[in-house]
Amino acid sequence: MGPTGSGKTSFVNLLSGSDLRVGSQLESCTNEVQLSRPFVLDGKTISFIDTPGFDDTNLSDTNILNMIAAYLSCSYEHGKSLSGVIYMHRILDNRVGGISTRNFRMFRKLCGEDSLRSVVIATTMWDQAEITVGEDREQELASKDNFFKPALEKGARLARHNNTLESAQAIIRSIIQQSPSSVTLQIQEELGRGLCISETQAGKELGRELNEQMERHREEMRGLIGEIQETTRVRDEESRQELTRERVRMEAVMARLQMDSANIVRGYQDALSLVEERLRRAEAATSKQRQAEGNRAVGGDEHQGQQTHSPAVQATAVTENSNAILEGKLAAAIPVVGFWGKLAVMLAPFSLTWR
């Protein structure tokens, strides 16, 4: 997890050999929850879940929360837990502004206090920073209460990623060594207890932020209306038209915020339904393929010597033909079985389109 442009997807691709799309520093390319190809490190089979940041250029924070929560809830309900969480932050940023602060605050609400021992805060872009400047920023991040200090005091660890495979592997090894058992995030535990998404700590935080944004925009709108009235009085038509366009833009932003606030619960249910439907389709396709293979085995050896695809790959082809190549690569990378294997095949190209 982490802000847009912090290097999350590049980190995943470097370690796993995946080819997930990477965006620019200003525009997000990760507008979905993505699962990497499984890979092996020190005898452990590892998969990454790559998520959009809460400052995504294409999706609202409500959409992102619903996607992440639906994915985590579905995996938790099927008995699959995480081993650790990595939060990525650009060491190039000379200050932590409102967007970065909001991202990390939402991250804390998703994880909860008890899971911070399984969290690594990885600072990135060290290969592009002057080492002395980077070290000063790292010290500031670790020592100030409004940055990472509270999380570090509760067990989170700070690490550097300098865009090399060695530094990336070191981060993963630290999770494996320090967090041998699985971790349940706060959002998973809350939803597992039957709480509505808006009743979770992350949902409450999002609701609070939306209300604050609405109030700021209302105040700006009141000032804007006063300016429009003044330009009308003095017959400054050019300024009046410019202010009117700004008013229309602001009204659209406020309408979107109101819709986001109203759709938190419904959007989560829609996202969860999509995940569960794809799981059902993958299971049905896998069951059908197994039955077909059983019938061929009973029928004799006429096809002996011919290589057949794994059930996971066949499930991929039935489930989503347009993504068969990508999913087939995922399934063939390392044999996958049970729910997690099906989920890996199902969600690698998983995309929720929000308009």
N, C-alpha and C positions, 0 to 999 in steps of 0.2 A: 504494500500500500504506500501511498505518498502523493504529493502534488504532481500535476501535469508537468512533464519535462524533467523529472528527477532521475530518469533512467531505469524505471521499473522493468519495462518490456525488454530493453537492451540487456539488462542483467539476467532476465529469464532466458533469453535467447542464447546468451553467452554460455551459460551453464548447461542448458538442456539440449542445445542444438535445434531448438524450435525456430520457426520462421514467422512468429507473430509480428504483426505490423507495428512499426515504430514511427511515432509522430515527430514533429519538430518541437523545439523548446517552447513555442508559444501556442501551438495547436495540438490538441490531443488526437491520437489515432486509436487509443484503446477506449472504445465506447461500448464495451461488453465485458463480462467476466470471462476470462480465457484460461484454459488449462494447457499447460505445457506438455511436451512429450515427456514421459517418464525417463529418468536416467539413473545410473548407478554411481554412487560415490562412497568409497570405503565399505562396500558391501551392502549399502543401504539403497533401496529403490526410492527415488524422490520425484515428486511432481509439484510444480508451482501453480498457484492460482493467482493470475494477474488481474488486477482490478483498476478501474478508472479512478482518477483523483476527484475529490469533491470540488475542484475548480475546473471541471471539464468544460471545454469550449462548445460541445455539442449537446450535452445532457444536463438537466437540472440536478441539484443535490438530492431532490426527492427521488428521481429516477435511479440515481446511483445507489442510494441507501437501499431502495427496494430490491435492486438486482443483487447486491452483495448479501443482504439479509436473506433473500430467497435461496440463494445458492448455499449459504452456510447452514440455514435451517434444514434444507433438504438432506445435505450430507450428514448433519448431526442426527436427524431422525432415523437415518439408516445405519447409525452406529459408527460413522467415520469421523474421527477427530483430527485436528491439526497437530503437527509437531512443533510448530513455531510460526512466528510472524515477523516479517521484515518491513520496517518503515524507512523509506528512502528520502533523503533531503540533500539538495544541491549545496555543496560547500562554497560554490561561486556566489551565492546570494549574500550580498553585503549586509542585508538586514532581513529579519523575519517579519514580514508585513501581515496585514489582516488575513489574506488568503492562506498563507502558510500556517498561521496560528489557528485558523478555522479548520484546516485540514487535520492538524494534529489533535485538536480538541475533539473532533468527530472520531478520529482514530482511537483516542482514549476511551470514549463512550462505547465504541464497538467492542473493544477488548475487555474493559473493566480492570480493576486494580489487581485482582488475583492472578491474572494471566501475564502480567508484565515481566515476570521472570523468564518467560518464553519469547520475549520481544528483543530484537536487535534493531537499533536505530543506525542505519548505514548512511554515512555521508558520501556523496558521489561527486564525480567530476574533478577528483584530485589531480588527474593528469592534465587538467586545463588551468589549475590554480597555482600561484606562487606558494611554495611550501610554508613560508613564514606567515603569509596572510591567511592561508587555510588553517594553520595551527591556532592563530589568534581567534578566528571565527569558531573553531571547534571548542576552544576553551570557553568562549562566551556562551555558546549553546549549552554546554554542560554545566555551567555555573550559575545561570540566571533562572529565577523561578518562573518567568514567563516563557521560557523556552523548554529545554528537555530535562532540566534538573529534577523536577518532581518525579518524573517517570524513572529516571536513573536511580533515584533514591529508593524506589520500590522494586528494583531488581532488573530493569531494562539495561541493556548493554549498548555501548557506543562503539562502532567499528568504522573503518575506512574501506571504501571500494575505489580503487584507482583504475578501473576499467581493464583489469587483467583477470585472466582465469584463476590465477593463484589467489588473488585477494577475494574473489567471489567464493571460491571453494573454502577459504578460511572462515568466511562468515557462516556458511552452511555447517562446517565442522563444529563451530562454536555452539550452534543450536543443537546439533546431535549430541554433543558432549555435555552441555549444560542443561538440556531439557530432554532427558531420556524417555520421559512419559509423555502422553498426549496432553493437549491443553484444550479446554473448552472456553470459548470466548463468551463474554457477558451477553452479547446479543443472541447467541445460540441457547444459552441457559434460559434467558428471559422468554424467548419465543417457545422454547420447549416446555415452559411452565404454563403456556397458554396465553401469555400477554399479547395484546394487540401491538402491532408495530409502533403505533403512536404512544404506547405506554412504556416502551423500552427507554433506557437512558439515551440511546442514540436518537430515537424518535422524538423524545422531549427536547433534546438539544437542537435538532433540526427545526422543530416547531418554534422554539424560542428565537432562533436566528431568522426564520421567515418573518416572525412578528416584528423583530427589530428592523429588518429591511423595509417592511411595509410602513412602519412609523417614520423612518427616515425619508422615504419617498413621499409620504403624505406631507411632511414638513416642506420638502422641496417643492411639491406641487402648489402648496399655498403661496410660497414666495414667487413661483413662476406665474401664477394667475395674477398676482399683484403687479408684476412687471408687464404682463400683457395689457392689463388695464391702463397702466401708465403710458405705454407706447401708443395705445389707441387715443388717449387724451391728447398727446402732443403730436398726433398724426405722423408718427415714424413708422411708415408701412413696412419698410424692409426689416426693421427689428421686430415688428409685430409678427411678421410671417415666420421669421426664424424662431422666435419664442413659441409660436403655435406648433411648429414642427417638433420642437423639443417636448412640448406638452403631450402631443400624440404619442411620441416614443415612450415617455414616462408612463402614460396611461396603459400602454401595452405591457410594460414591465410589471406594473402593479397588478394587472389582470393575470399575468402568468404566475406571479407570486401567490395570488389568491387561489388559483387553480392548483398549484403545487401543494399548498396547505390543505386544501380540501381533498386531494387525491392521495395522500400518504397511505391510508389504509387500503383503498381500492387498488392502487398501483402495486402494493405488495402482494395482494391476493392474485392479481393478474400475473405478476412475475413468478410467483410460486406455482401457479397453475401451468405456466409454460414449462417450467423445469420438470414438474411431475408428469406432464403429458409426454415430454420427450423421453423420460425414463420408462414410461409404460410402453411406448413404441419400441424402444431399444430392447426391452425385455421380451416383448412379443416376437420381434424379429429374431432374437437370439434363440428363443424356444423353438421357433419354426425351423431355424437352421439346424439345431441339434436333432430335431425329429427327422429332417431330411437326411442328415448324415447317418443316423441310426438305420433308416430304411436302406440306404446304399450299402451299409455294412452287412445287413441281413441278406441283401440281394446277391452278394457274391463279390468276386475280386475282378470283375471286368474292368474296373477303373484303377486297378492296382498300378502303382508307380506314378500316378498323376498327383500333383500337389494340390491340396485344397486350402482355401483360406480359412483363417480362424473364425469362430462364431462372432467374435467382436468385429472383425472386418466385414463379415457378411451383414451383420446388424447395421453397420455404418451405411452400406450400400442401399439397404432397404429404407433406412430411416431418413437419409438426406442425400439423394443422389448428387446434388450439386456440390456437396462437400466431401464426396467419397474419397478423393485423392488425399486431402488433408487428414481426414479421419483414419484412412487406411494406414498412413504413415504413423500416426499416433498408436494405433492398435498393434502394428507390426514392430514398433521400436522395442518394446519389452512385453512379454505375454502378460495380459491383464485378465483377472478373473473376478467374479463376484460383483457386488454393487459398484465398487469404486472403478473397476474396469469399465463397466457399462457407462458410468457417469463420465469417465474420462473420454470415452468415444463420443458420448452424446453431447458434451458441452464444449469440446475443443472449438467448434465453430459457432457456439451458442451466441445468438445475437438477439437482443431486444431492441426494436426500433421504436423510438418515442418521437412523437410530433406534437 
